[in-house]
Amino acid sequence: MFLQLNPPIPVETSKGPGIAHFLVDYSVEHDLYWVVFLDNSGECWTLNNKEIRAQKNISIGRHHVESFNKIPPNTHKSIPPATTVHSTTVHFGRS
């Protein structure tokens, strides 16, 4: 399932703050993937649930969001890029 978020959601990611515009759900056996445009660079990244958090929102009582710098290395990974081989797309690293 591919869902366009309306309105887009401001999020904190392992790559910095951004805005989530789409959500990709492959099935119950897989993580959700968020398509996020980063605030600082404008880059578009697809990140799984382990790499994304809601931004601080004091009006609903979320006064602090834990920094991704506190997460031990190698505990979260983004989706590797697809590689095209003889007109076949191969995805690496999916659950």
N, C-alpha and C positions, 0 to 999 in steps of 0.2 A: 504494500500500500504506500502511496506517495501522497502526502498531505501538505498543502500550502497553508502556513500559519497566517491567520488574518484576525488580529493584527500580528505582525512579527514580534518575537519575544527577545528583550535584551538579556544577554547571558554572559557569564564569565566562563572562559575556556582555558585549556592548558596552553593556548597560544595567545591569550589576551582577551579583552572584552570584545563583544561583537553582538550582532543581531541575527537570531535564528529565523530563517524564512521558510524552511521546509523540514518535514520529518519523514524519514523513510523507515518502514516496518516490513522486514522480510518475512517474519512469521514468529510464532511463539518460541521457537528454538534459537532466535537470534536477538542481539542487542538492537535497540532503536538507534538510528543514525540521524544526526542533526546537520542540516546544511546551514553554515554560519558564514556571514561576511564580517570580517574583523574590522573594528573601528579604526585602528591605527594605520593599517596598510591597505584595506579594501580587499584583501585576499579572501577567496572563497575556500572553505575547508569543510569536509564531512567528518564529523566527530561522533564517537559512540558515547553512551551515557556516562562512562567513567571519566570523560574529558570535559564535561559540561555541567554548569550549575546556574541556577537562577541568580540574577544580580541582586544586590542589596535593595530592599524596599522597606523603608521605615514606616510607611503608611499601613502595612500589614504585619509589622513586627519583626521583619527580617533585618536586623540592625548590623549583622556581620555575616560575611561569606568567607569560609576558609580559603586561604590562598593555595593555588596549585603547587607553589614552591615547597609546601610542607609534605606533599605526597612523595613517597620513596620512588626513585627512578625505576623504569621498566614495569610499573604497575598499571600503566595505561598506554595505549597505542592507537593511533589513528588508522583508518583504512588505507592500506597501500594502494598506489595507483594501479589501474588495470593495465595489462600488457597485451598488445595485439600481436598474435602469431598466426601467420597465414590466414588472415581474415577471421580469426577466432579470438574472442575476448576471454582472457583468463584472469580471474580475480584471486589474489593471494591473501591469506591471513584472515579469512572470514570464519566465524564460529560454525 
